[in-house]
Amino acid sequence: MRPGLILHLLMTSLLHQRRRAALTILTVAWGTLSMVFLLAFGEGARVKAEEEFKGWGEAFAMVHAGRTAKEWQGYPKGRQIQIWSRDIPVIQSRLGADVLVSGWIGRGGILLDHDGTTAVVGLRGVDAAFGRLRNIKPVEGGRFLSVRDEEEKRRVIFLGDMLAAELFGDEEPVGQRLLVGGQAYTVIGVLQHKLAQGLGGESPDTRVALVPRTTLLFQFGDRPLGVLVVMPPNPNQMENTLKTVRETLSSLYKLDPGDDQALHIWDRAKNAQDMRNMFTAILAFLAIIGGLTLFIGGVSVANIMFAIVKERTREIGVKMAMGARRSQITFPILIEGMLYTLSGGALGLAVSVILVELMGAIPTDKYKGLAMMGHPTISWRIALLTIAVLALVGTLAGYFPARRAASINPAETLRYE
Amino acid sequence: MNWPLSKKNGTNGNGGNGAIIHMEGIQKVYDTGKVKVEALKGIDMTVKRGEFVAIVGPSGSGKSTLMNLIGCLDTPTGGTYHLGGEAVAGLDRDQLADVRNRRVGFVFQNFNLLPQISSFENVELPMLFGGVPKGERKTRVTELLTRVGLEDRMDHKPTELSGGQMQRVAIARALAMNPDILLADEPTGNLDTTSGGDIMGLFKDLWAQGCTLVVVTHDLALAGRAGRVVEIRDGRVTKDTIAAA
C-alpha cells in the first residue's frame, strides 16, 4: 500500500515542522475561541433581551391622548383630548374581532388593606384582553380577570407577585378578601414573576394591582382612559391597525389625523424591530472584533507558510524543472495553509463549545449584571459565520505564500554553488 | 492525457531537418536595472536526434545560461529557439512547464532529489505533473529504476543512498517522461572518480540506446566520451568538433 504521493509530501512537511505547526494551530485556535466566545455572549444577551421583550407582550401598541397641536375644522389647537371607555366598542367594531383592544384606567393612591397589613398602590382598571396583550400569566391556583368579571363588575383583584408577598406574607393570597379603597374585593390571581422592567413611569408589574375596568368605573366614577392598547393578530398588520385607530379617534374627537401630539402612539412592533436591529449591529461589531483576532491567527499561518516556501525554494525549483505547472506548485501550499487554519479552527470551536457548556452551568440569576447577559449561546449562525471566516483566513494565509512560491525562478534556485 | 511511452517520430518530434535543438542568434541579456550583462551574444547551434553533445567552457562563459535556455527554465532575449520543432518564444509559464515536462529531462550536479521521499516517489514525480495514470506510473518507475540498476533501492530515501546511486535515481527521474533530450549540468561534479565513471558509462549506454544527451561539463573525461564537443567562450560558440568515432 502506497499512500498518494501528494499526501505523503504534505505529511512529511507537517512532521518536519511539528513544533511550529503546533504553535500556529494554537494561534488560530485562540482566534477562533475569541470570536466564538464574543458572539456566544452577544447571542446570549440577545436571547435574554428577546425573552424580556416577550415578557411585556409582543406586538402591541399603546395610544395616549394628549393636547392638539393643530387646528382642525374650526377647532383651535391646545385642546386636551381624552379617550373614554365608551370609545372602545366603537374602535373594536372598526378593527374587527381579530384585534385585541383594551383600555386601562389608572387611579392613584388607593389603600389596600389585608387584616391591617396595608399598601398604597396605583390601582388599574383593565379588560380581560389585557392579560393576553401583556403576556400576563397567573401563578398556579389563580387566574386573570375574565370577560364575566368585566360584565358583572365583580369586585375581584389580580396582584403583582411582590405586592402579594407584602400583603399576605406566607399565606396563599388567592381566595382571600382584600379591602380596596374601603371596599371588599376577592384576590383571584397572582402574577408569575417575569423579567420585565417598569414601563413609562408606571409601577413595575411585580407591584401591579388590576381590577376589571367596569368595576373601577363603578366604584370611582367614569374617568378617561389612561392608555388604549391594541394588538393585531400579526405584527405586520400594526400599521393598518394604528391607521384605523387614528382615523376613528380623529373623527370622534375632531382631530387632524396627522396630529401626533393629540395622540401619542408607542408601537412595540417597531420597538421590537429596533431592538433586533440593535442586536444585529452589536453582534456584527463583536464578529468584527473576533474576526480581527482570528486574522492575527491567519497572519501567523501566512508567516509559517512563507517560511516553508523559503525553505523549500530549491525543492520548488526542482519541481518546476520537472514540469510542475503553476497550480501544481501553489495547490499543496494552499492546502497546507488551509489545513493549519482549519485544524486550529476545529480545536478552537471544540474548546469554546466545552467552555460555553461549562459556563451555562454557572448560576447567574443571583447577580443582576450576569443575569442581564443571559447564558452564552453558540447558535448555528455563529458556527457557520466562524467557519466562513476561518475559510477566508485560511485561503488568504495560503494565497500569498503560494503566489510567492509560483514566482520562484527555477533557473536561479538550481544554479549549483 | 497524451503521454508518449514510445518515442515520437517524424516532423512532429524532430522539426524538418531532424534537429531536436535548433537555435539561431540566441542572445541573453540580464538587465539588473543599472548594469546590463550580455551573457550570450548570438549562439547558433543545432543538435540532432541521437547526438551526445558536451558543452564545455570556462566559468562565466555562459554555459549555465545556455543550459537554462535549452532546458526552457529561462527564455532568450533575442534569437529563435525550436525544441523538438516547437517554437519556445512567447510561451507562458505553464506552457514552458509542459515543454519541460514532456521534452526535457534534467540531471543536476547536486542531484536535487527531494530528501523526504523515496527513490520510487522521486522518479514518479514528473509523471505526476504530466498526469500519467497511477498504474502506468508504477510500471514505468520500476522499469526505469531497473534500467539504472537500482531495482533493490526503490523504497530507500536519497539520504540512504551513495552519491553515485543518487545520481542514478536522478537520471531515472530525468527519463521518466521519455523526453526528447537529457540535459545534464556537471553530472559528475559531486562524485568520486569511481562513481563518476559509472555515471559516464550509464550516459554512454543511454546514447547507444538512442537517447539525445546534452551535458555541460568541466570534466574532460566525460567530454571525451561525447560524440561532439561545443566550446563556449564569452557568450559565443568558439569551437564545435565532432569526435572521431
Interface residues (C-beta under 8 A of the other chain):
Chain A: L5 I6 H8 L9 T12 S13 H16 R314 E315 G317 V318 K319 M320 A321 M322 G323 A324 R325 R326 S327 Q328 N409 P410 A411 L414 R415 Y416 E417
Chain B: S64 N68 G71 L73 D74 R93 D94 A97 D98 V99 R100 N101 R102 F106 F108 Q109 N110 N112 L114 Q116 I117 E121 E124 L125 P126 L128 F129 G130 R173 M177 D185 E186 G189
